[in-house]
Amino acid sequence: MHHARPVATSRRTLLSSSSIPSIRSLLPLPLSITHSVAFHGHCQRPSVLSSHLTKRTFVSRSHPLSHPHSNSQSKPLDAASVAREIRSKTMSGQHPDPTQIYPNPPFNEAKEQDWPGSDSKMNPTPDWGQDSYKGSDKLKGQVALITGGDSGIGRAVAIAFSREGCDVAISYLPQEQGDAEDCKKMVEASGKKCLLLPGDLCQKEQCSKIVEETVAKLGKLNILVLNHAFQGKSVSDISKLDYDRVMRAFQTNIISFFEITKAALNHLQRGSSIITTGSIQAYRPSHGILDYASTKAAIVGFTKGLSQELMPKGIRVNCVAPGPIWTPLVAASFPDEKLKQFGGSYPAGRPGQPAELAGAYVYLASQAASYVNSEVLGVTGGGMLM
């Protein structure tokens, strides 16, 4: 996912034991993770990638949340269930403590997966907002195309958009068909359509194909969410970033953005919007994933430059920049020992859940953001975009 440099913070004020009777006592957090992974792979991984991961230590601190059901059952811990329990114990008229509402590391049952990873195999199971997101017709009657929409952040956005009254099309790799079918069921449970568009966006023809199929089958296109990405394993130095891997990262993460956008502009009308998925890596790059970080910096430039061209035509262009988010490529990119502490070095003390980003995309796509253009909205758990 997306990582900044380790951040030292002071101990936070905790909720009372009466508010959260099921919370364990404080647990220490060991090593931070200074490298990142992308949300969603949309191209084949190069055949040889180094698995070397660099380490840094950070100021030791304690964290309040370790759910009693985590790491102790064969059934995966469900992040949505944890959030639901915490909300039920929160006093009326208050929001839950954001540092405690979701599972915190250590994630002792988290296991590395084969690329590109699957939501269904993650432990804890991510929260995509399927149980909690309540819409209010902010996107009623609209159609959105979401790349990398089968799992992770893309799935959360698809669910939220559908709850807001929007039909969605999601693109994904053929290997991710299972996750895509699960997402389709969640969207259709909201009473909206979900068009599945498998294919590799490293192929130029696929970039235009997903746009044309969306319009042909859903009737129009109002919102384009460019969310797909590729990232390899963290490496020790730039010499380990071979040509094929760097080309794959740029083809997937930025060149395809140009091709999809050009196709979409044949259909987007005034009042439409384009939202890109950037990363905190654009501002705080890790050398071990310099190819990925460079593409995310390019996405910021792409967003800001394109926004200046399209705003006079009535089309807004903005970016969401996530921090460390609990998505399948986290499990596909890190070994077990790294997954156990994922996100723990951030001020929030935990990784974000996909559901926590969905509202940012809804806002940028909605009329509420009619005067918002060329912006990068960070959802980082306290990691600074600077």
PASEDO-979697 format. One record per atom (N, C-alpha, C): x negated, y negated, z. Coordinates in steps of 0.02 Angstrom, whole numbers, plus 32768, in hexadecimal, padded with zeros to 4 digits. Atoms other than C-alpha are relative to their C-alpha. Layout:
BEGIN
XYZ ...
END
This chain:
BEGIN
7FD7803B8000 800080008000 7FD57FC38000 802280408006 7FC87F4F801A 7FE27FF08043 8022800B7FC1 7F487F28809D 7FD77FC18001 802D80387FF5 7EF67E8D80DF 7FC88017802D 80347FF07FD0 7E5E7E87814C 802080088044 7FE37FF67FBF 7E7B7EBF81FE 800D7FBE8024 7FEC803D7FDD 7ED37E3F826A 8005800F804A 7FFC7FF87FB7 7EBB7E2F8326 80397FD5801A 7FC880257FE4 7F567DFD8385 8006800F804A 7FF57FF67FB9 7F8B7DEB8438 80398030800C 7FCB7FD37FEE 7FFE7E628492 80447FDD7FFB 7FBF801E8009 80B57E448468 802D800C803B 7FCD7FF67FCE 81487E3084DC 802D80397FEB 7FDB7FC58011 81A97ED384E2 80497FF88015 7FBB7FFC7FEA 82627EF884EB 800280268042 7FFA7FDF7FBF 829C7F308596 800F80497FF7 7FF57FB88003 82A57FE985BC 804A800F7FFC 7FB87FF48005 83617FD985CF 80197FF67FBA 7FEC800B8046 836B7F9A851C 7FEC803A7FD4 80187FC98029 8306802B84D6 7FEB8039802E 80127FCE7FD1 830D80BD854F 7FD9803A7FE2 80227FC7801E 82C4813684D0 7FB97FF27FE9 804380128016 822280DA84AF 7FCB80188030 80377FE87FD7 8180812584EC 7FD67FC7801A 802F80327FE6 80F980CC8549 7FCE7FED7FCB 802F801C8031 806D806C84F4 7FCF80347FE7 80307FD3801F 7FFB80C5847A 7FC97FD77FE0 80378026801F 7F50808C843D 8000800C7FB5 80097FFA8047 7F2D806C8387 7FB57FFF7FF0 80478000800F 7E81809F8346 7FEE7FD97FC1 801C80238038 7E338076829D 80347FE07FD3 7FD5801F8032 7E807FFD8222 7FEF801C7FBC 800B7FEB8045 7E8F801F8169 7FFA7FC27FD6 800C803F8024 7E467F9C80F7 800D80067FB6 7FF17FF88046 7E757FE6804F 804B80067FF8 7FB88003800D 7F217FE97FFB 801580337FCD 7FE47FD98036 7F94804C7F8C 803A7FDB7FE1 7FC8801F8022 801380177F0C 804080218015 7FBF7FE47FED 80CD80337F25 800F803C7FD6 7FE37FD0802C 80EA80987E8C 7FD4800B7FC4 80287FF0803A 808380F17E08 802B80067FC3 7FDA7FF8803E 80C080E07D56 7FD5801A7FC8 802C7FE38034 802C812C7CF9 7FDC803B801E 80247FC67FE8 7FC781CA7D04 7FBF7FEA8021 803D80107FDC 7F3781C47D7F 7FC4801A7FDA 803D7FE6801E 7E8781D27D38 7FEA80408022 800E7FBC7FE7 7E4082817D4F 7FD28002803B 80307FFF7FC9 7DB382557DC5 80037FBE8026 7FFD803C7FD6 7DCD81DB7E54 7FDE800E8042 80217FF67FC0 7D6181C67EEB 80317FFC8039 7FD480027FC6 7DB681EB7F90 7FDF7FDE803B 802280227FC9 7D3981877FF6 80287FC58018 7FDA80367FE3 7D938111806B 7FD57FDD8034 802880247FD0 7D3A808980C9 80267FF2803F 7FE2800D7FC0 7D5A80648180 7FE67FC0801E 801580387FD6 7D557FCD81F0 802380068042 7FDF80007FBF 7D797FBD82A5 80207FBC800B 7FE0803F7FEF 7DEB7F3982ED 800B7FFF804C 7FF680087FB9 7E157EF78398 803580318018 7FD27FCE7FE6 7E687F8283FB 803A7FDE8023 7FC6801A7FDF 7F187F628435 803380388009 7FCD7FCE7FF4 7FAF7FC18473 803F7FEC7FDB 7FC2800D8023 80547FD2841B 803880258022 7FCC7FE47FD7 80FC7FF4846B 8026803B7FE3 7FD07FD2801C 8154806483EF 7FE280417FE9 800A7FBD801A 8142811D83DC 803F8026800F 7FBF7FE37FF4 81EA816C83C4 7FF980488019 80087FBF7FE1 8204820A842D 800A803A7FD0 7FF57FCA802F 823B826E8396 7FC780067FCD 80357FFE8032 81A082448330 7FCC80348013 80397FD37FF8 811782C58318 800F803D802B 7FF17FC97FD3 81748346837E 803380317FE3 7FD07FD4801E 81F183978307 7FEC80117FB9 800F7FED8044 81E683F58264 80267FD47FCF 7FDA802D802A 826C8383821C 7FE07FBB8001 802280418001 821E82DE81E2 80267FCB8027 7FE2803A7FDF 823E8244824A 801D7FD37FCA 7FDE802A8031 82B981D481EF 7FFE7FB88018 800880467FEB 828D811A81F6 80437FDD8006 7FBE80207FFC 834280E881D4 802380138041 7FE17FEB7FC2 837D814E8269 7FE27FDE803C 802180247FCA 82FB80FF82DA 801A7FB88004 7FE780448001 8333805282A3 80487FFC801A 7FBA7FFF7FEA 83E9808082C0 80048007804C 80017FF77FB8 83C280BA8371 7FE97FC18024 8019803D7FE1 835D801E8399 80357FC97FFE 7FCB80338005 83E87FAE8358 8038800C8032 7FC97FF07FD2 8468800983C3 7FEE7FEF8048 8016800F7FBC 84007FE6845F 7FF07FB6800A 801080477FFC 83E57F2E8437 803C7FD9801A 7FCB80287FE2 844A7EB0849A 80287FDB7FCB 7FD58024802E 84DE7E618442 7FE97FB87FF8 80158045800E 84B47DBD83ED 7FB67FF87FF4 80488003800B 83FC7DE983D5 7FEC802E7FC7 801E7FD38031 83937E34834B 7FCE802D8024 80347FD57FE2 83227EC88375 7FBB7FE17FF8 804680158004 826A7EA68395 7FE3801D7FBF 80187FE78040 821C7EB382E6 7FC3802E8006 80397FD47FF7 81827F0A832C 801580468018 7FEA7FC17FE2 81ED7F968375 803880237FDA 7FC47FE4801F 827D7FB482FE 7FF3803E7FD6 80127FC68029 822180348292 7FC680268020 80377FD97FE5 81A580C082B7 7FBD7FDE7FF8 8043801C8000 80F6808882E2 7FCD80398000 80347FCD7FFB 805480E882CE 7FEF800E8048 80187FCE802F 8011816382F6 8038802B7FE2 7FD27FD48023 806F81CC8275 7FDE80447FF9 80277FC27FFC 802A827582A6 801580357FCF 7FE87FCE802F 809582D8822D 7FFB7FEA7FB8 800780198044 806F826E8194 7FCC80297FDA 802D7FD68027 801E82D4810A 7FF37FE17FBB 801180188042 7FC282A2806D 8024802A7FCB 7FDC7FDF8035 802182CD7FCE 7FD87FFD7FBF 801A80058044 7FF282F07F1B 80207FC47FDE 7FE780398025 8004825B7EA8 803980167FD1 7FF680447FE8 807C82057E88 80247FFA8043 7FDF80017FBF 80CC82347F2E 804B80007FF9 7FB87FFD8000 818182497F5E 801C7FE88042 7FDE80167FC3 81F481F37FDA 8018803B8029 7FE27FC77FDD 8240829C8005 7FCE8027802B 80337FDB7FDA 819A82DD804A 7FDE7FD58035 8021802D7FD1 816E824880B7 8018800B8047 7FF07FFA7FB9 816882518175 7FDA7FCA8026 7FB880097FFD 81AD81DF81B7 801F7FF47FBA 7FDA800F803C 823181D8812E 800C7FB57FFE 7FF680498003 8238812280F1 80497FEC8007 7FBD801E7FFF 82CE80B2810A 80077FD47FC3 7FF48028803C 8311806E8066 803C7FD38007 7FC580297FF5 83A6801780B4 804180217FEE 7FC47FDD8016 8421809C807D 803680028036 7FCF7FFF7FC9 8474809B8129 800E7FBB801C 7FFC80407FDD 845B7FE6815A 80107FC47FD4 7FF7803C8029 84637F7180C4 80497FF57FF1 7FBA8013800D 850B7F1880B7 80007FC57FD0 7FFF80358033 85297EB2801B 803B7FD18007 7FCA80328000 85987E1B7FFC 80097FE27FBB 7FF480148046 85A87E147F3E 7FD27FC97FE7 802F80338018 850E7DA77F26 7FED80097FB7 80147FF28045 84EB7DFD7E80 803980227FDA 7FC67FDF801C 859B7E2F7E50 80037FFA7FB4 7FF87FFF8048 85B07E637D9B 7FC07FFD7FD8 803F80068023 84F77E5A7D71 7FE080447FF3 80257FC38011 847F7EDB7D2A 7FB57FF3800B 804780077FF2 83CC7EF57D66 7FD9803C7FE6 80307FCC8012 833A7F587D20 7FC77FFD8033 80337FFD7FCC 82C27F8F7DAA 7FCD80357FED 80347FCF8011 821E7FE07D78 7FE4801D8041 80157FDF7FC2 81D9805D7DF4 803980048032 7FC580057FD6 828980677E38 801780408021 7FE87FBF7FE6 8295811E7E6A 7FF58007804B 80127FF57FBA 824381107F16 7FE07FC1801C 802280377FE1 81F1809C7F92 80267FBE7FFC 7FE280428004 82117FE27F7D 80347FFD7FC8 7FD280018038 82647FFC7ED4 8043801F8012 7FC17FE07FEB 82E580727F1F 80277FD2802F 7FDE802D7FD1 830B7FF87FAC 80207FC57FDB 7FE480378028 83257F6C7F2D 803D80187FD8 7FC87FE58026 83967FDB7EC3 803E8008802C 7FC87FF77FD2 840280057F5A 801D7FBC8013 7FE880437FEC 840C7F4F7F93 80247FDE7FC7 7FDF801F8039 84367F107EE5 8045801E7FF4 7FBF7FDF800B 84C07F917ED4 80327FEC8035 7FD380167FCA 85097F5E7F7C 80177FB77FF4 7FEE80458010 850B7EAC7F38 80297FFB7FC0 7FD380008039 85757EE27EA4 7FDE80067FBD 80287FFF803D 84EC7F007E22 7FF680487FE7 80147FC1801F 84D97F937DAA 7FB47FFE7FF6 804980008005 84247FCC7DA0 7FE880377FD0 80267FCF8026 83AD80267D2B 7FBC80058021 80417FF87FDF 831080717D76 7FD280287FD2 80327FDB8027 827280A77D1A 7FCF80218030 802C7FD87FD4 81F881277D60 7FDC80337FD5 80237FCB8023 817D81AF7D2F 802A803F7FFE 7FDA7FC18003 81C782567CF6 7FF5802C803D 800E7FD77FC5 817182A97D8B 80297FEB803D 7FDA801A7FC7 81DE82407DFE 804C80097FF7 7FB97FF6800F 828482827DBD 8029800F803F 7FDB7FEF7FC3 82B682C97E67 80107FC38029 7FF4803F7FDB 82A182227EBF 80327FD47FDB 7FD280298027 82FC81CC7E30 804880188008 7FBD7FE57FF7 839182407E41 801C7FEE8045 7FEA80147FBD 8398821C7EFC 80147FB78001 7FEF80478003 839581617EDA 80427FF47FDC 7FC280068027 841F81737E59 803D800E802B 7FC87FEF7FD3 848F81C77EDA 800E7FC88032 7FF780367FD0 8471813B7F57 80207FC27FE0 7FE280398023 849A80B57ED7 8048800D7FEF 7FBC7FF08014 8534810D7E97 802F8005803C 7FD77FFF7FC3 857181227F4B 801A7FBA8010 7FEA80457FF7 858080647F49 80347FEC7FCB 7FCE800E8033 85F780717EB5 7FE57FDF7FC1 801E8020803B 857B80307E33 7FDC80337FD5 80227FD4802F 8525807C7D9C 7FB57FFF800D 80497FFB7FFC 847180BA7D9E 7FE780267FC4 801C7FE3803C 841B80DB7CF9 7FB88016800D 80437FE47FF5 8381814C7D01 7FD77FFB7FBF 802A800C803A 82F081207C8C 7FBA801C800C 80427FE37FF6 825E819B7C9B 7FD07FEE7FC6 8031800F8034 81BD81757C3D 7FC37FDD801D 8040801D7FEC 810B81347C46 7FF97FB97FE4 800280468016 810080757C3F 7FBA7FEB7FE9 803F800E8021 804C80807C06 800980037FB3 7FF17FFB8047 809B80A57B5D 80297FC37FEB 7FDF803F8016 80CB80057B01 8048800A7FED 7FBB7FF58017 816680507AB3 8030800C803A 7FD57FF47FC6 81A880857B5E 80147FBF8021 7FF280417FE1 819F7FD17B9B 803D7FE07FE1 7FC5801C8021 821C7F977B1A 803C802F8003 7FCA7FCF7FFF 828180387B1F 802B7FF9803E 7FD880047FC3 82B580237BD5 802D7FC38000 7FD7803C8005 82F57F747BB1 803B800C7FD1 7FCB7FF68031 83577FA67B17 803480338018 7FD07FCE7FE6 83A4803F7B6C 802B7FE28037 7FD980217FCC 83D87FD57C00 80397FD77FE2 7FCD802A8020 84347F5A7B90 8033802A7FDB 7FD27FD78027 847E7FE17B22 80328025802D 7FD67FD57FD6 84C480487BB3 80227FDA8039 7FE180267FCA 84E97FC37C37 801C7FBD7FE8 7FDE8039801F 851C7F387BC1 7FDB7FBE7FFF 8024803F7FFE 84A27EAD7BEE 7FC58007802F 803780017FCF 840B7E7C7C58 7FFC7FBB801F 800380407FDB 840A7DF57CDE 7FC27FF9802B 803880027FD0 837B7E257D53 7FCC80337FEC 80387FD3800E 82D27E707D2C 7FD28002803C 802D7FF77FC7 826D7EB67DBE 7FC5802A7FE9 803E7FDE8016 81BA7EE47D8D 7FDB8017803E 80157FE57FC0 818B7F557E1D 7FCE803A7FFB 802A7FC58007 81277FE77DD6 7FB67FEE8007 8048800D7FF8 806D7FF97DF9 7FDA80428005 802F7FC87FF7 7FD8806F7DF5 7FC77FE9802D 803C800C7FD9 7F4D80797E75 7FDC8041800F 80277FC57FF1 7EC180F57E8B 7FE680008048 801D7FFA7FBE 7E61812C7F25 7FCE7FC8800C 803380317FEF 7DF480B07F80 7FBB801E7FF5 80447FE98010 7D3E80BC7F4A 7FCD7FD68027 803480217FD8 7C9A808A7F9A 7FE47FC17FE0 801B803A8022 7C61800F7F15 80197FFE7FB8 7FE5800C8043 7C8A7FC97E69 7FE880337FCD 801A7FCF8030 7C1E804B7E11 802D803E7FFC 7FD37FC67FFE 7CA080CE7E41 80427FF27FDC 7FC480128025 7D2A80707DE4 7FF380097FB6 80117FF28045 7D1980C37D3B 802F7FDC7FD0 7FDD80268034 7D5680767C99 804880177FF8 7FBC7FE7800B 7DED80E77C83 802F7FED8039 7FD580127FC7 7E2D80C57D32 80127FB57FFE 7FF280488003 7E1B80087D20 80317FF07FC8 7FD2800B8038 7E71800C7C77 804780178012 7FBF7FE77FEB 7EFD80757CBF 80237FD0802F 7FE380307FD1 7F177FFA7D4D 801A7FC27FDD 7FEA803D8023 7F207F657CD9 8039800E7FCE 7FC97FEF802D 7F8E7FBD7C59 804280068026 7FC37FF47FD9 800A7FEF7CDF 80177FC18023 7FED80327FCF 80077F5C7D55 80097FB97FE4 7FF88043801A 7FFF7EC57CE3 800F7FFF7FB4 7FF480018048 7FF87EEB7C27 804880147FF1 7FBB7FEB800A 809E7F477C31 80327FC98014 7FD480387FED 80E97EAE7C88 800D7FD27FC5 7FF8802A803C 80C97E497BEA 803180207FCF 7FD77FDF8033 811A7ECB7B7A 804980068015 7FBB7FFA7FE8 81B37EE87BE6 80227FBC8000 7FE380437FFE 81CE7E2E7BFE 80127FE67FBB 7FF280178044 81C27E097B45 803F80217FE4 7FC47FDE8016 82467E8D7B23 803E7FE58024 7FC780177FD7 82B57E4E7BB0 80177FBB7FEB 7FED80448012 82B27D9A7B73 802E7FFC7FC4 7FCF7FFD8037 83177DD07ADC 80478005801B 7FBE7FF37FE3 83A67DEF7B55 80107FD4803D 7FF480287FC5 83907D847BF0 801D7FBC7FED 7FDE803F800E 84047CED7BF1 7FF17FCE8038 800680327FCA 84047C4C7C56 8022801A803F 7FE77FE57FC1 841E7C777D0C 7FE180428013 80227FC17FF2 83B67D157D00 7FC27FF5802A 803D80067FD9 831D7D3A7D69 7FD2803B7FF5 80347FCD8003 827B7D9B7D64 7FDC7FFF8043 80237FFB7FBF 822B7DDA7E05 7FC880337FF8 80397FD38002 817D7E267E0A 7FEF80178046 801A7FE87FC0 81317E8F7E94 7FB47FF68000 8048800C7FF9 80877E4C7EC6 7FE58027803A 801E7FDF7FC7 80237E757F61 7FD77FCE8028 802F80277FD8 7FC47E2A7FF0 7FB980097FE6 80417FF4801E 7F307E767F92 7FEB7FC97FCE 80118038802D 7F3A7DE37F19 7FDB7FC98024 801D80357FD7 7F027D737FA8 7FC88019802E 80307FE37FD2 7E9E7DE88017 7FE980437FE3 80107FC28024 7E527E677F9E 7FCE802C8026 802E7FCE7FE5 7DFD7F067FDA 7FD380187FC8 802E7FEF8036 7D607F307F77 800980477FE7 7FF87FBB8014 7D897FE97F75 8037800C7FCD 7FCA7FFC8032 7E237FCA7F09 80007FBF7FD7 8007803F8022 7DE17F357EAA 80287FFD7FBF 7FD87FFF803D 7E377F6C7E0A 80497FEF800F 7FBB800C7FEC 7EE17F6F7E5F 800A7FB98019 7FFA80447FE5 7EC47ECE7EC0 7FFC7FCC7FC8 800680308038 7E907E767E1F 80407FFD7FD8 7FC180028025 7F307EA97DC8 80357FDB8027 7FCE80237FD8 7F967E677E59 7FF47FB57FFF 800F80478009 7F3C7DC07E4D 80197FE97FBC 7FE880108043 7F657DC47D94 804C7FF87FFF 7FB780057FFC 801D7DDF7DBE 80157FBD801C 7FF180437FE5 801D7D407E26 7FF87FCC7FC9 800A802F8038 7FD57CE17D92 803580077FCB 7FCB7FF28031 80517D347D1C 80417FE08017 7FC1801A7FE5 80E27D037D8D 80027FB47FFC 800180497FFD 80AF7C4F7DA3 7FFE7FE17FBA 8003801B8044 80847C337CEC 8041800A7FDB 7FC27FF28023 81207C877CA8 803A7FD5801B 7FCB80277FE1 818E7C287D23 80047FBA7FE3 80008043801C 81597B837CD7 801E7FFF7FBA 7FE37FFB8043 818B7BBD7C29 804B800B8003 7FBA7FE88003 82327C0B7C57 80317FD68028 7FD080287FD8 827C7B947CD9 80277FCE7FD5 7FD9802C802C 82AB7B137C53 803480257FD6 7FD07FD78025 83067BA37BFD 8034801F802F 7FCE7FE87FD0 83697BC67C9C 7FF18043801E 80137FBF7FE5 83097C627CD0 7FCA7FF58035 803080077FC9 82B07C667D78 7FD2803D8004 80317FCA7FF9 82127CCD7D97 7FDD7FF88044 801E80027FBD 81D47CF77E47 7FE08044800F 80267FC57FED 816B7D787EA1 800B80118049 80017FE97FBB 81797DE17F3F 7FBC8021800C 80427FE47FF0 80D17E0B7F90 800480298041 7FFD7FD67FC4 80DD7E9F8008 7FBD80088022 803A7FE97FDA 80647ECF8090 7FFF804C8000 80027FB77FFE 804E7F8580C9 8046801D8008 7FBC7FE67FFF 80F17FDD809F 7FFE804C7FFA 80007FB77FFB 811B809380C3 8024801D7FC2 7FE67FE7803F 813280D88012 7FDA803E7FE9 80207FC18013 810481797FB5 7FB77FFB7FED 804680038014 805F813B7F6D 7FD27FF5803B 802880007FC3 8024811D801E 7FEB8047800E 800E7FBA7FF2 803281D7803A 7FD680207FC9 80267FE48037 7FE981FB7F8E 7FB97FE37FFC 804080228006 7F5381877FA9 7FD38009803C 80287FFC7FC2 7F1A81A2805D 7FFD8047801B 80027FC07FDB 7EDD823C80BB 80277FFA8041 7FD57FFD7FC5 7F3B82728155 7FEA7FD18037 801880297FC7 7ECC821781D2 800D7FB67FF4 7FF18046800F 7EEA81718179 804B7FF38005 7FB880097FFB 7FA5818B816C 80177FF98048 7FEC80027FBA 7FAE81A38228 80017FB9801C 800580447FE5 7F7D80ED8247 80167FCA7FCE 7FEF802F8035 7FC5809C81AB 80297FC5801A 7FDD803D7FEE 7FF97FE881C6 7FF57FE78047 800880117FBA 7FC17FE4827B 7FD57FC3800D 802D80397FF4 7F417F598264 80217FBD7FF1 7FDD803F800E 7FC27ED8822D 80217FE5803F 7FE1801D7FC4 80127E5F82A9 804080248016 7FC27FDC7FEE 80B67EC182A1 7FF180438021 80147FC27FE0 80557F5B82DB 801A803E7FDE 7FE27FC68022 80A97FCC825B 80067FF07FB5 7FF1800D8047 80C87FE281A0 80477FE77FF8 7FBC80148010 815F7F908154 8026803A7FDF 7FD67FCF8022 81F07FF88115 801C7FE07FC1 7FE5801D803E 82337FE38063 803E7FD6800A 7FC280267FF3 82D97FA780A9 7FF17FB88015 801080437FE7 82807F1180F4 7FED7FD07FC8 800F802B8038 82537ECF8048 803C7FF27FD3 7FC88006802E 82FA7EE57FF1 80207FBB8001 7FE080417FF9 83427E438034 7FDB7FC97FDB 802780328023 82B37DE07FE8 801080007FB5 7FEF7FFB8047 82DB7E217F3A 80477FE87FF3 7FBB80188007 83957E037F53 80027FB48000 800180497FFB 83737D517F88 7FE77FE07FBF 801E801F803B 83037D2B7EF3 802C800B7FC1 7FD47FF38039 83827D787E7B 80427FDB8004 7FBE801C7FF4 84177D1E7EC6 80047FB57FF4 7FF480478008 84647C727EB2 7FE37FD88039 801D80237FC6 84207C477F5F 7FBA7FE67FF1 804480148013 83747C387F0C 80007FD97FBF 7FFB80238041 83AE7BCB7E7A 7FCA7FCB7FF6 803480328005 83287B4A7EA0 7FBB801C8012 803F7FDE7FEF 829F7BCA7EC5 7FE2801D7FC0 80217FEA803D 82257BE57E37 7FB57FFD800B 80497FFE7FFC 816C7C157E2A 7FE6800D8046 80147FF47FBB 81687C4D7EE0 7FE88048800A 80167FBE7FE9 810E7CDF7F32 801980078048 7FE17FF67FC0 81747D1E7FC5 7FDE803B8023 80247FCB7FDD 81097D818040 802D80258031 7FDF7FD57FCF 81537E1380A2 7FC9802E801A 80407FE17FEF 80B67E4880FD 7FF880158048 800A7FEE7FBA 80D67E6781B5 7FCF7FD38024 802D802F7FE0 806D7DCF81DE 7FBE7FF57FDC 803C800C8028 7FDF7DE38161 80087FC17FD6 7FF98042801F 7FBC7D378118 7FEB80017FB7 801080088047 7FC07D0E805E 7FD67FC17FF9 802C803B8004 7F297C9C8058 7FB980177FED 
END
